[in-house]
Amino acid sequence: MPELEIIGGAASNFVWVCRIACAEKGVPYKLTSVMPHTPEVDAVHPFGKIPAMRHGDVTLGESRAICAYIDRTFDGPPLVPADPVKAVQVEQWVSIINTHIDPTWIRQYVGAGYIFPGTPDKSPNRIAIEAALPKMQQQFPVMDKAVKSGYLVGNSFTLADMDFMPILYYMTKFPESGELLAAHPNLKAYFERHVARKSVQESIPQSAPGTAGQRTEPVNVARAVNA
Ligand SMILES: N[C@@H](CCC(=O)N[C@@H](CS)C(=O)NCC(=O)O)C(=O)O
């Protein structure tokens, strides 16, 4: 079997999802840590976004497609339950996270507010932050209710949880989102429980979003044994 290559900076929450998926599945991979719109990425993703993936002759972009490939190609615990209702519930949450939560919590609040503020002195962009917060204040209680059982779907750690954990991790790094997390006990307990998983711990980015350098680091992930 050729080596799986995940292409994209480790700080990207979408790259991180794929790395958690590999670890949960017990799939070794090489991480090629490059920014979006670099030649390695442009050669694979139609719009130059990360993550991209190579495995032998197979190339793919988009985290959901890459995780589906990992799940269907390799042995190991399923990332999506076999039960058809639970399987589509996973799709529902992945879609909600990618189309509602990521755009507000990561792109707008973390990205435009703190990481790429576009202010002359690089100080936080209060306009972007204040624009994101009312939406986040509505979305946090929804997600708090959704994780009440300890998982987004059923009673196991699925791709939906893998998609959500990197975003929650970044919520702990900034003041307003940290306060929101602290004020939502189900979300806080959910985060604290799953951040301890081996698959999450071993893939925590060493750099803040947007600061990942261009380097190639081999990662050999033994099958994760998680609680
Ligand atoms: N729907 C894509 C989103 C990927 C995405 O937005 N990645 C960001 C980094 S976290 C990116 O490449 N941004 C550059 C851009 O949007 O041009 C996926 O699930 O993989």
The ligand as an SDF file (V2000), in Angstrom:
LIG
                    3D

 20 19  0  0  0  0  0  0  0  0999 V2000
  -14.7570   22.7180    2.6530 N   0  0  0  0  0  0  0  0  0  0  0  0
  -13.3290   22.6280    2.8170 C   0  0  0  0  0  0  0  0  0  0  0  0
  -12.8350   23.8620    3.5480 C   0  0  0  0  0  0  0  0  0  0  0  0
  -11.3330   23.9370    3.5530 C   0  0  0  0  0  0  0  0  0  0  0  0
  -10.8500   25.3260    3.9730 C   0  0  0  0  0  0  0  0  0  0  0  0
  -11.5870   26.3100    3.9750 O   0  0  0  0  0  0  0  0  0  0  0  0
   -9.5600   25.3670    4.3230 N   0  0  0  0  0  0  0  0  0  0  0  0
   -8.9660   26.6390    4.6510 C   0  0  0  0  0  0  0  0  0  0  0  0
   -7.9000   26.4810    5.7110 C   0  0  0  0  0  0  0  0  0  0  0  0
   -8.6310   25.9720    7.2570 S   0  0  0  0  0  0  0  0  0  0  0  0
   -8.3360   27.2120    3.3940 C   0  0  0  0  0  0  0  0  0  0  0  0
   -7.7600   26.4780    2.6070 O   0  0  0  0  0  0  0  0  0  0  0  0
   -8.4530   28.5310    3.2090 N   0  0  0  0  0  0  0  0  0  0  0  0
   -7.9050   29.2210    2.0770 C   0  0  0  0  0  0  0  0  0  0  0  0
   -8.9700   29.8280    1.2130 C   0  0  0  0  0  0  0  0  0  0  0  0
  -10.1670   29.7710    1.5690 O   0  0  0  0  0  0  0  0  0  0  0  0
   -8.6460   30.3510    0.1730 O   0  0  0  0  0  0  0  0  0  0  0  0
  -12.9380   21.3260    3.5500 C   0  0  0  0  0  0  0  0  0  0  0  0
  -13.7890   20.7950    4.2690 O   0  0  0  0  0  0  0  0  0  0  0  0
  -11.8250   20.8360    3.3700 O   0  0  0  0  0  0  0  0  0  0  0  0
  1  2  1  0
  2  3  1  0
  2 18  1  0
  3  4  1  0
  4  5  1  0
  5  6  2  0
  5  7  1  0
  7  8  1  0
  8  9  1  0
  8 11  1  0
  9 10  1  0
 11 12  2  0
 11 13  1  0
 13 14  1  0
 14 15  1  0
 15 16  2  0
 15 17  1  0
 18 19  2  0
 18 20  1  0
M  END
$$$$
